Amino acid sequence: MSALVTEADLHAYLDDQLDAARRADVQAHLAANPPVAERIGAYRRQNELLHELFDGLLAEPVAQRFLRPPATLAASRWSMWRMAAAVGWLALGAAIGLATVNWRENKSYEAAVLRPALAAYDTYAEDKNRPVEIPADQEPAIRKWLAKRMQVEVAIPKFEAQGLVLLGGRLLPGRERPNCQLMYERADGKRIAVFMTRERGTELQTMSFDKRGATELAYWSTGVFNIVIAGATSAEEMRAIAEAARAQLNPPPSS
Amino acid sequence: MPGHPIDEHIPRLRRYAVALLHDRVAADDLVQDTLERAWSRWHLWKPGTDLRAWLFAIMHNVFVNQLAAAKLRAVQPFDDEINDVPVGATQERALEMRDLRRCLAAMPEEQRELLLLIGLEQLSYEQAASTLDIPIGTVMSRLARGRERLRNCMTGVTPALKMPNL
Protein backbone atom coordinates (compact mmCIF):
# COMPACT_ATOMS: atom_id res chain seq x y z
CA MET A 1 0.00 0.00 0.00
CA SER A 2 2.84 2.38 0.71
CA ALA A 3 4.45 4.43 -2.02
CA LEU A 4 7.92 3.51 -3.21
CA VAL A 5 10.42 4.62 -0.62
CA THR A 6 14.06 4.92 -1.63
CA GLU A 7 17.18 4.74 0.51
CA ALA A 8 17.59 8.48 -0.07
CA ASP A 9 14.11 9.06 1.34
CA LEU A 10 15.02 7.16 4.48
CA HIS A 11 18.02 9.39 5.08
CA ALA A 12 16.12 12.57 4.29
CA TYR A 13 13.50 11.41 6.78
CA LEU A 14 16.14 10.88 9.40
CA ASP A 15 17.77 14.24 8.69
CA ASP A 16 14.46 16.04 8.70
CA GLN A 17 14.80 17.12 5.09
CA LEU A 18 11.53 15.67 3.78
CA ASP A 19 8.21 17.36 3.19
CA ALA A 20 5.20 16.26 5.21
CA ALA A 21 3.58 14.06 2.55
CA ARG A 22 6.76 12.14 1.93
CA ARG A 23 7.33 11.80 5.66
CA ALA A 24 4.05 9.96 5.97
CA ASP A 25 5.12 7.56 3.19
CA VAL A 26 8.37 6.83 4.97
CA GLN A 27 6.65 6.34 8.31
CA ALA A 28 4.27 3.82 6.75
CA HIS A 29 7.21 2.06 5.12
CA LEU A 30 9.08 1.86 8.41
CA ALA A 31 6.04 0.57 10.25
CA ALA A 32 5.72 -2.21 7.71
CA ASN A 33 9.43 -3.07 7.67
CA PRO A 34 10.84 -3.52 11.17
CA PRO A 35 14.38 -4.38 10.00
CA VAL A 36 14.52 -1.12 8.05
CA ALA A 37 13.13 0.77 11.00
CA GLU A 38 15.80 -0.76 13.18
CA ARG A 39 18.53 0.27 10.75
CA ILE A 40 17.27 3.86 10.60
CA GLY A 41 17.06 3.82 14.39
CA ALA A 42 20.73 2.89 14.52
CA TYR A 43 21.58 5.80 12.20
CA ARG A 44 19.61 8.12 14.43
CA ARG A 45 21.59 6.87 17.39
CA GLN A 46 24.80 7.68 15.49
CA ASN A 47 23.72 11.30 15.23
CA GLU A 48 22.82 11.45 18.91
CA LEU A 49 26.16 10.02 19.90
CA LEU A 50 28.01 12.47 17.67
CA HIS A 51 26.34 15.33 19.47
CA GLU A 52 26.99 13.83 22.88
CA LEU A 53 30.63 13.35 22.02
CA PHE A 54 31.43 16.62 20.40
CA ASP A 55 28.94 19.27 21.47
CA GLY A 56 31.02 20.00 24.55
CA LEU A 57 33.53 21.62 22.20
CA LEU A 58 31.07 24.39 21.42
CA ALA A 59 31.44 25.69 24.96
CA GLU A 60 35.19 25.75 24.80
CA PRO A 61 37.56 28.70 24.59
CA VAL A 62 38.18 30.51 21.36
CA ALA A 63 41.94 30.74 21.53
CA GLN A 64 43.46 34.13 20.94
CA ARG A 65 45.25 32.83 17.88
CA PHE A 66 41.90 32.23 16.18
CA LEU A 67 40.85 35.83 16.47
CA ARG A 68 42.14 37.79 13.60
CA PRO A 69 45.54 39.38 14.05
CA PRO A 70 45.89 43.17 13.65
CA ALA A 71 47.91 42.85 10.45
CA THR A 72 45.24 40.97 8.51
CA LEU A 73 42.64 43.16 10.11
CA ALA A 74 44.13 46.19 8.44
CA ALA A 75 44.56 44.36 5.16
CA SER A 76 41.01 43.20 5.02
CA ARG A 77 39.53 46.44 6.20
CA TRP A 78 40.92 47.63 2.92
CA SER A 79 39.09 44.82 1.11
CA MET A 80 35.97 45.60 3.04
CA TRP A 81 36.36 49.15 1.90
CA ARG A 82 36.48 48.14 -1.69
CA MET A 83 33.51 45.87 -1.25
CA ALA A 84 31.63 48.62 0.50
CA ALA A 85 32.39 51.03 -2.28
CA ALA A 86 30.96 48.57 -4.73
CA VAL A 87 27.93 47.54 -2.73
CA GLY A 88 27.25 50.94 -1.27
CA TRP A 89 27.90 53.05 1.79
CA LEU A 90 25.15 51.30 3.67
CA ALA A 91 27.16 48.11 4.01
CA LEU A 92 30.12 50.05 5.30
CA GLY A 93 28.02 51.86 7.86
CA ALA A 94 26.56 48.58 9.09
CA ALA A 95 29.97 47.00 9.35
CA ILE A 96 31.36 49.88 11.35
CA GLY A 97 28.29 49.95 13.57
CA LEU A 98 28.61 46.26 14.29
CA ALA A 99 32.30 46.52 15.03
CA THR A 100 31.69 49.41 17.39
CA VAL A 101 29.03 47.54 19.33
CA ASN A 102 31.35 44.60 19.66
CA TRP A 103 34.20 46.79 20.76
CA ARG A 104 32.04 48.47 23.37
CA GLU A 105 30.94 45.12 24.72
CA ASN A 106 34.50 43.97 25.06
CA LYS A 107 35.36 47.21 26.81
CA SER A 108 32.65 46.78 29.38
CA TYR A 109 33.50 43.11 29.97
CA GLU A 110 36.96 44.37 30.73
CA ALA A 111 35.58 46.94 33.17
CA ALA A 112 32.92 44.80 34.83
CA VAL A 113 34.68 41.46 35.00
CA LEU A 114 38.39 41.43 34.32
CA ARG A 115 39.45 44.54 36.21
CA PRO A 116 37.64 43.70 39.46
CA ALA A 117 39.01 40.16 39.26
CA LEU A 118 42.55 41.43 38.81
CA ALA A 119 42.19 44.02 41.56
CA ALA A 120 40.92 41.38 43.99
CA TYR A 121 43.71 39.03 43.03
CA ASP A 122 46.37 41.71 43.44
CA THR A 123 44.97 42.76 46.79
CA TYR A 124 44.47 39.41 48.48
CA ALA A 125 46.84 36.94 46.86
CA GLU A 126 49.84 38.74 48.31
CA ASP A 127 48.34 39.05 51.77
CA LYS A 128 50.37 36.51 53.72
CA ASN A 129 48.14 36.13 56.76
CA ARG A 130 44.64 37.12 55.71
CA PRO A 131 44.10 36.08 52.11
CA VAL A 132 40.51 34.93 52.83
CA GLU A 133 37.56 35.81 55.01
CA ILE A 134 36.44 32.28 55.75
CA PRO A 135 39.08 29.58 55.79
CA ALA A 136 38.80 26.28 53.97
CA ASP A 137 38.10 24.23 57.09
CA GLN A 138 34.68 25.86 57.16
CA GLU A 139 33.88 25.03 53.55
CA PRO A 140 30.17 24.32 54.10
CA ALA A 141 29.85 27.73 55.70
CA ILE A 142 31.59 29.38 52.73
CA ARG A 143 29.23 27.71 50.33
CA LYS A 144 26.15 28.60 52.31
CA TRP A 145 27.17 32.19 52.84
CA LEU A 146 28.13 32.81 49.22
CA ALA A 147 24.93 31.17 47.99
CA LYS A 148 22.91 33.47 50.22
CA ARG A 149 24.72 36.65 49.26
CA MET A 150 25.06 35.91 45.56
CA GLN A 151 21.59 34.36 45.38
CA VAL A 152 22.71 31.29 43.52
CA GLU A 153 24.44 28.02 44.36
CA VAL A 154 28.21 28.39 44.32
CA ALA A 155 30.32 25.31 43.70
CA ILE A 156 33.81 25.30 45.14
CA PRO A 157 36.17 23.64 42.66
CA LYS A 158 39.12 21.57 43.82
CA PHE A 159 42.54 21.50 42.21
CA GLU A 160 44.34 18.82 44.15
CA ALA A 161 45.48 17.21 40.92
CA GLN A 162 47.06 20.54 39.98
CA GLY A 163 48.81 20.77 43.35
CA LEU A 164 46.58 23.52 44.74
CA VAL A 165 44.96 23.54 48.15
CA LEU A 166 41.89 25.61 48.97
CA LEU A 167 42.66 28.42 51.44
CA GLY A 168 39.11 29.74 51.64
CA GLY A 169 36.79 32.32 50.18
CA ARG A 170 35.59 35.87 50.48
CA LEU A 171 32.79 38.11 49.32
CA LEU A 172 33.67 41.14 47.21
CA PRO A 173 31.69 44.28 46.42
CA GLY A 174 30.00 44.28 43.01
CA ARG A 175 27.97 46.79 41.08
CA GLU A 176 24.59 45.17 41.48
CA ARG A 177 25.31 42.04 43.44
CA PRO A 178 28.33 40.93 45.41
CA ASN A 179 31.07 38.96 43.71
CA CYS A 180 33.24 36.33 45.33
CA GLN A 181 36.76 35.03 45.29
CA LEU A 182 38.15 31.63 46.20
CA MET A 183 41.86 31.44 46.99
CA TYR A 184 44.16 28.46 46.45
CA GLU A 185 47.77 27.88 47.35
CA ARG A 186 50.53 25.69 46.05
CA ALA A 187 53.16 23.99 48.23
CA ASP A 188 55.67 26.69 47.26
CA GLY A 189 53.33 29.46 48.42
CA LYS A 190 52.17 30.64 44.98
CA ARG A 191 48.48 31.52 44.93
CA ILE A 192 45.70 31.25 42.41
CA ALA A 193 42.35 33.03 42.73
CA VAL A 194 39.03 32.08 41.21
CA PHE A 195 36.78 35.09 40.81
CA MET A 196 33.04 34.70 40.18
CA THR A 197 30.63 37.41 39.19
CA ARG A 198 27.10 37.52 37.85
CA GLU A 199 27.67 40.79 36.05
CA ARG A 200 27.86 41.29 32.32
CA GLY A 201 25.63 38.48 31.09
CA THR A 202 26.95 35.12 30.12
CA GLU A 203 27.71 35.50 26.45
CA LEU A 204 31.38 34.55 26.68
CA GLN A 205 30.92 30.80 26.81
CA THR A 206 34.23 30.03 25.18
CA MET A 207 37.30 30.16 27.37
CA SER A 208 39.90 32.83 26.73
CA PHE A 209 43.40 33.26 28.04
CA ASP A 210 45.36 36.39 28.59
CA LYS A 211 48.35 37.71 30.47
CA ARG A 212 48.59 40.97 32.42
CA GLY A 213 52.05 41.66 33.69
CA ALA A 214 53.12 38.49 35.47
CA THR A 215 49.54 37.36 36.00
CA GLU A 216 48.03 34.67 33.80
CA LEU A 217 44.29 34.91 33.25
CA ALA A 218 41.67 32.46 32.11
CA TYR A 219 38.07 33.58 31.77
CA TRP A 220 34.75 32.29 30.50
CA SER A 221 31.10 32.06 31.41
CA THR A 222 29.51 28.94 32.86
CA GLY A 223 26.07 30.17 31.91
CA VAL A 224 25.53 31.36 35.49
CA PHE A 225 28.77 33.09 36.40
CA ASN A 226 31.50 34.89 34.63
CA ILE A 227 34.61 33.22 35.98
CA VAL A 228 38.11 34.66 35.99
CA ILE A 229 41.06 32.63 37.22
CA ALA A 230 44.16 34.66 37.97
CA GLY A 231 47.59 33.58 39.12
CA ALA A 232 51.31 34.12 38.76
CA THR A 233 51.87 30.84 37.02
CA SER A 234 52.82 29.45 33.64
CA ALA A 235 50.39 29.62 30.75
CA GLU A 236 50.44 25.85 30.62
CA GLU A 237 49.58 25.45 34.27
CA MET A 238 46.84 28.04 33.99
CA ARG A 239 45.34 26.10 31.15
CA ALA A 240 45.30 22.90 33.20
CA ILE A 241 43.71 24.68 36.15
CA ALA A 242 41.13 26.37 33.96
CA GLU A 243 40.20 23.09 32.29
CA ALA A 244 39.79 21.47 35.70
CA ALA A 245 37.69 24.40 36.88
CA ARG A 246 35.46 24.29 33.87
CA ALA A 247 34.90 20.58 34.30
CA GLN A 248 33.70 21.24 37.84
CA LEU A 249 31.85 24.52 37.40
CA ASN A 250 30.06 24.20 34.10
CA PRO A 251 26.77 22.35 34.21
CA PRO A 252 27.18 18.76 32.96
CA PRO A 253 25.97 18.16 29.41
CA SER A 254 22.34 17.15 29.49
CA SER A 255 22.11 13.40 29.27
CA MET B 1 39.47 43.96 19.39
CA PRO B 2 36.47 44.30 17.09
CA GLY B 3 34.59 41.07 16.55
CA HIS B 4 34.49 39.67 13.07
CA PRO B 5 31.46 37.92 11.54
CA ILE B 6 33.65 34.85 11.16
CA ASP B 7 34.33 34.67 14.90
CA GLU B 8 30.95 33.30 15.86
CA HIS B 9 31.48 30.27 13.62
CA ILE B 10 34.81 29.31 15.15
CA PRO B 11 33.40 26.95 17.81
CA ARG B 12 31.50 24.96 15.19
CA LEU B 13 34.49 24.83 12.86
CA ARG B 14 36.45 23.51 15.79
CA ARG B 15 33.85 20.93 16.75
CA TYR B 16 33.85 19.65 13.19
CA ALA B 17 37.64 19.64 12.95
CA VAL B 18 38.07 17.71 16.18
CA ALA B 19 35.44 15.17 15.14
CA LEU B 20 37.13 14.85 11.77
CA LEU B 21 40.69 14.48 12.99
CA HIS B 22 40.26 13.13 16.56
CA ASP B 23 43.27 15.13 17.55
CA ARG B 24 42.98 18.51 19.12
CA VAL B 25 46.34 19.81 18.06
CA ALA B 26 45.84 18.83 14.44
CA ALA B 27 42.26 20.12 14.60
CA ASP B 28 43.33 23.50 15.91
CA ASP B 29 45.91 23.74 13.14
CA LEU B 30 43.21 22.96 10.61
CA VAL B 31 40.99 25.65 12.10
CA GLN B 32 43.85 28.11 12.04
CA ASP B 33 44.68 27.40 8.39
CA THR B 34 41.02 27.68 7.49
CA LEU B 35 40.64 31.01 9.24
CA GLU B 36 43.74 32.44 7.65
CA ARG B 37 42.47 31.51 4.24
CA ALA B 38 39.03 32.90 5.06
CA TRP B 39 40.47 36.21 6.22
CA SER B 40 42.64 36.57 3.16
CA ARG B 41 39.62 35.88 0.93
CA TRP B 42 37.10 37.80 2.92
CA HIS B 43 36.51 40.16 0.02
CA LEU B 44 35.32 37.15 -2.01
CA TRP B 45 32.52 36.32 0.37
CA LYS B 46 29.19 37.56 -0.91
CA PRO B 47 27.18 39.22 1.85
CA GLY B 48 23.81 37.58 2.23
CA THR B 49 25.09 34.13 1.33
CA ASP B 50 25.61 31.35 3.85
CA LEU B 51 28.80 32.24 5.73
CA ARG B 52 28.92 28.95 7.61
CA ALA B 53 28.76 26.88 4.42
CA TRP B 54 31.44 29.11 2.91
CA LEU B 55 33.71 28.48 5.88
CA PHE B 56 33.10 24.73 5.83
CA ALA B 57 33.92 24.68 2.14
CA ILE B 58 37.21 26.41 2.86
CA MET B 59 37.94 23.96 5.65
CA HIS B 60 37.18 21.06 3.33
CA ASN B 61 39.61 22.40 0.74
CA VAL B 62 42.32 22.93 3.33
CA PHE B 63 41.72 19.44 4.69
CA VAL B 64 41.90 17.84 1.25
CA ASN B 65 45.09 19.75 0.46
CA GLN B 66 46.62 18.62 3.71
CA LEU B 67 45.67 15.04 3.02
CA ALA B 68 47.22 15.32 -0.39
CA ALA B 69 50.34 16.80 1.10
CA ALA B 70 50.33 13.83 3.46
CA LYS B 71 50.58 16.19 6.36
CA LEU B 72 47.86 14.24 8.00
CA ARG B 73 48.76 10.64 7.55
CA ALA B 74 46.93 7.78 9.08
CA VAL B 75 44.31 8.55 11.65
CA GLN B 76 45.86 9.38 14.97
CA PRO B 77 44.80 7.69 18.16
CA PHE B 78 42.26 9.65 20.10
CA ASP B 79 43.84 11.79 22.71
CA ASP B 80 42.80 11.36 26.29
CA GLU B 81 41.00 14.65 26.58
CA ILE B 82 38.50 13.67 23.96
CA ASN B 83 38.34 10.16 25.33
CA ASP B 84 36.86 11.53 28.49
CA VAL B 85 33.24 10.55 28.53
CA PRO B 86 30.90 13.32 29.59
CA VAL B 87 29.89 13.35 33.23
CA GLY B 88 26.81 11.29 33.91
CA ALA B 89 27.25 8.86 31.04
CA THR B 90 26.23 5.35 31.92
CA GLN B 91 28.61 2.48 31.44
CA GLU B 92 26.71 1.26 28.41
CA ARG B 93 26.70 4.66 26.81
CA ALA B 94 30.38 5.08 27.58
CA LEU B 95 31.10 1.91 25.64
CA GLU B 96 28.87 3.04 22.82
CA MET B 97 30.74 6.33 22.60
CA ARG B 98 34.06 4.59 22.58
CA ASP B 99 32.88 2.37 19.75
CA LEU B 100 31.66 5.35 17.79
CA ARG B 101 34.98 7.10 18.13
CA ARG B 102 36.90 4.03 17.08
CA CYS B 103 34.64 3.36 14.10
CA LEU B 104 34.58 6.98 13.03
CA ALA B 105 38.36 6.99 13.01
CA ALA B 106 38.38 3.90 10.81
CA MET B 107 36.15 5.42 8.15
CA PRO B 108 37.45 6.78 4.87
CA GLU B 109 37.86 10.54 5.15
CA GLU B 110 35.33 11.38 2.49
CA GLN B 111 32.60 9.39 4.24
CA ARG B 112 33.54 10.76 7.62
CA GLU B 113 33.44 14.34 6.35
CA LEU B 114 29.98 13.94 4.93
CA LEU B 115 28.62 12.02 7.90
CA LEU B 116 29.80 14.79 10.22
CA LEU B 117 28.60 17.66 8.05
CA ILE B 118 25.13 16.17 8.00
CA GLY B 119 24.85 14.25 11.26
CA LEU B 120 26.73 16.66 13.49
CA GLU B 121 26.69 20.02 11.73
CA GLN B 122 23.23 19.46 10.29
CA LEU B 123 23.93 20.94 6.92
CA SER B 124 21.23 20.40 4.32
CA TYR B 125 22.07 18.01 1.49
CA GLU B 126 22.38 20.98 -0.85
CA GLN B 127 24.76 22.76 1.51
CA ALA B 128 26.82 19.61 1.90
CA ALA B 129 26.93 19.14 -1.88
CA SER B 130 28.22 22.65 -2.43
CA THR B 131 30.60 22.48 0.53
CA LEU B 132 32.22 19.31 -0.78
CA ASP B 133 31.69 20.31 -4.41
CA ILE B 134 30.01 17.04 -5.34
CA PRO B 135 26.65 16.28 -6.98
CA ILE B 136 23.69 15.74 -4.70
CA GLY B 137 23.37 12.14 -5.87
CA THR B 138 26.88 11.50 -4.63
CA VAL B 139 25.96 13.06 -1.30
CA MET B 140 23.09 10.60 -0.92
CA SER B 141 24.97 7.48 -1.92
CA ARG B 142 28.06 8.40 0.10
CA LEU B 143 25.96 9.22 3.14
CA ALA B 144 24.13 5.88 2.90
CA ARG B 145 27.44 4.02 2.57
CA GLY B 146 28.98 5.89 5.46
CA ARG B 147 26.11 5.33 7.83
CA GLU B 148 25.87 1.66 7.02
CA ARG B 149 29.58 1.23 7.42
CA LEU B 150 29.49 2.92 10.79
CA ARG B 151 26.55 0.79 11.91
CA ASN B 152 28.28 -2.42 10.89
CA CYS B 153 31.46 -1.39 12.59
CA MET B 154 29.61 -0.55 15.79
CA THR B 155 27.73 -3.82 15.85
CA GLY B 156 30.91 -5.71 15.11
CA VAL B 157 29.91 -6.81 11.61
CA THR B 158 32.58 -6.60 8.94
CA PRO B 159 31.77 -3.92 6.39
CA ALA B 160 29.07 -5.19 4.09
CA LEU B 161 30.03 -5.50 0.46
CA LYS B 162 26.47 -5.26 -0.62
CA MET B 163 24.63 -2.05 -0.05
CA PRO B 164 20.92 -1.60 0.39
CA ASN B 165 19.26 -0.63 -2.85
CA LEU B 166 19.45 3.05 -3.52
Boltz contact constraints between the chains, C-beta under 6 A:
constraints:
  - contact:
      token1: [A, 7]
      token2: [B, 144]
      max_distance: 6.0
  - contact:
      token1: [A, 7]
      token2: [B, 164]
      max_distance: 6.0
  - contact:
      token1: [A, 7]
      token2: [B, 166]
      max_distance: 6.0
  - contact:
      token1: [A, 8]
      token2: [B, 140]
      max_distance: 6.0
  - contact:
      token1: [A, 11]
      token2: [B, 143]
      max_distance: 6.0
  - contact:
      token1: [A, 15]
      token2: [B, 118]
      max_distance: 6.0
  - contact:
      token1: [A, 42]
      token2: [B, 151]
      max_distance: 6.0
  - contact:
      token1: [A, 43]
      token2: [B, 147]
      max_distance: 6.0
  - contact:
      token1: [A, 46]
      token2: [B, 150]
      max_distance: 6.0
  - contact:
      token1: [A, 47]
      token2: [B, 119]
      max_distance: 6.0
  - contact:
      token1: [A, 49]
      token2: [B, 97]
      max_distance: 6.0
  - contact:
      token1: [A, 49]
      token2: [B, 100]
      max_distance: 6.0
  - contact:
      token1: [A, 50]
      token2: [B, 119]
      max_distance: 6.0
  - contact:
      token1: [A, 50]
      token2: [B, 120]
      max_distance: 6.0
  - contact:
      token1: [A, 53]
      token2: [B, 97]
      max_distance: 6.0
  - contact:
      token1: [A, 54]
      token2: [B, 15]
      max_distance: 6.0
  - contact:
      token1: [A, 54]
      token2: [B, 19]
      max_distance: 6.0
  - contact:
      token1: [A, 57]
      token2: [B, 14]
      max_distance: 6.0
  - contact:
      token1: [A, 57]
      token2: [B, 15]
      max_distance: 6.0
  - contact:
      token1: [A, 57]
      token2: [B, 18]
      max_distance: 6.0
  - contact:
      token1: [A, 58]
      token2: [B, 11]
      max_distance: 6.0
  - contact:
      token1: [A, 58]
      token2: [B, 15]
      max_distance: 6.0
  - contact:
      token1: [A, 62]
      token2: [B, 10]
      max_distance: 6.0
  - contact:
      token1: [A, 66]
      token2: [B, 10]
      max_distance: 6.0
  - contact:
      token1: [A, 66]
      token2: [B, 35]
      max_distance: 6.0
  - contact:
      token1: [A, 68]
      token2: [B, 4]
      max_distance: 6.0
  - contact:
      token1: [A, 68]
      token2: [B, 39]
      max_distance: 6.0
  - contact:
      token1: [A, 72]
      token2: [B, 39]
      max_distance: 6.0
  - contact:
      token1: [A, 76]
      token2: [B, 39]
      max_distance: 6.0
  - contact:
      token1: [A, 76]
      token2: [B, 42]
      max_distance: 6.0
  - contact:
      token1: [A, 79]
      token2: [B, 42]
      max_distance: 6.0
  - contact:
      token1: [A, 79]
      token2: [B, 43]
      max_distance: 6.0
  - contact:
      token1: [A, 83]
      token2: [B, 43]
      max_distance: 6.0
  - contact:
      token1: [A, 99]
      token2: [B, 2]
      max_distance: 6.0
  - contact:
      token1: [A, 102]
      token2: [B, 2]
      max_distance: 6.0
  - contact:
      token1: [A, 102]
      token2: [B, 3]
      max_distance: 6.0
  - contact:
      token1: [A, 103]
      token2: [B, 2]
      max_distance: 6.0
  - contact:
      token1: [A, 252]
      token2: [B, 87]
      max_distance: 6.0
  - contact:
      token1: [A, 252]
      token2: [B, 88]
      max_distance: 6.0
  - contact:
      token1: [A, 253]
      token2: [B, 86]
      max_distance: 6.0
  - contact:
      token1: [A, 255]
      token2: [B, 88]
      max_distance: 6.0
